[in-house]
Amino acid sequence: MANLYIIAGCNGAGKTTASNTILPEILNCMEFVNADNIACGLSPFNPESVAFEAGRIMLGRIRELMAAKIDFGFETTLASRSYVALVKQAKQMDYKISLLYFWLSSPNLTVERVAKRVSNGGHHIPSDVIERRYYRGIYNLYNLYMPVCDEWTIVNNIDLVPEVIAKSDSFGKTIFNRELWNTIIRQQNHGKT
């Protein structure tokens, strides 16, 4: 059985940083498909201008990896429904779907993290887009992606040492931090619109 790892979370949550260690060193997964990296390769000084093209290339690469039954991971905010059909298709192709969601407590914190990234040479995202993606991503996590994944883990990535909030696997769902779990449930209701 091949593995599909979805590395998810709001902008600035640490998805790429975590992926660079977790995928190759812990999960032995050598294929990581990241639209931001693709965009930087296409246009290093203006990656935002080629975001659509990078997304198209990313989807093409994912289809190639799935056809070859190769383990891979990809990064997403989950702010769109666009990967749900792909995940369902991967399941039909006998992929095990594992989702790792990096949670931050508020859109304000994500704006701060993105501003810090920009000051270090990273790509900019407008504040209104960050807030929209923040709530929409949590809504889609809870309502669209968790139900179709074989296993999922939600990690509080606010502090230096990440904390597992909740997880679900073949043994069932376990909530480790009820207070933060309830916060996430409230936040997902905000993302309906």
Sequence and secondary structure as in RCSB ss.txt:
>XXXX:A:sequence
MANLYIIAGCNGAGKTTASNTILPEILNCMEFVNADNIACGLSPFNPESVAFEAGRIMLGRIRELMAAKIDFGFE
TTLASRSYVALVKQAKQMDYKISLLYFWLSSPNLTVERVAKRVSNGGHHIPSDVIERRYYRGIYNLYNLYMPVCD
EWTIVNNIDLVPEVIAKSDSFGKTIFNRELWNTIIRQQNHGKT
>XXXX:A:secstr
 EEEEEEEESTTSSHHHHHHHIIIIIS    EE HHHHHHHH TT GGGGHHHHHHHHHHHHHHHHHTT  EEEE
E   SSTTHHHHHHHHHTTEEEEEEEEE S HHHHHHHHHHHHHTT     HHHHHHHHHHHHHHIIIIIGGG S
EEEEEE SSSS EEEEEEETTEEEES HHHHHHHHHHHHHTT 
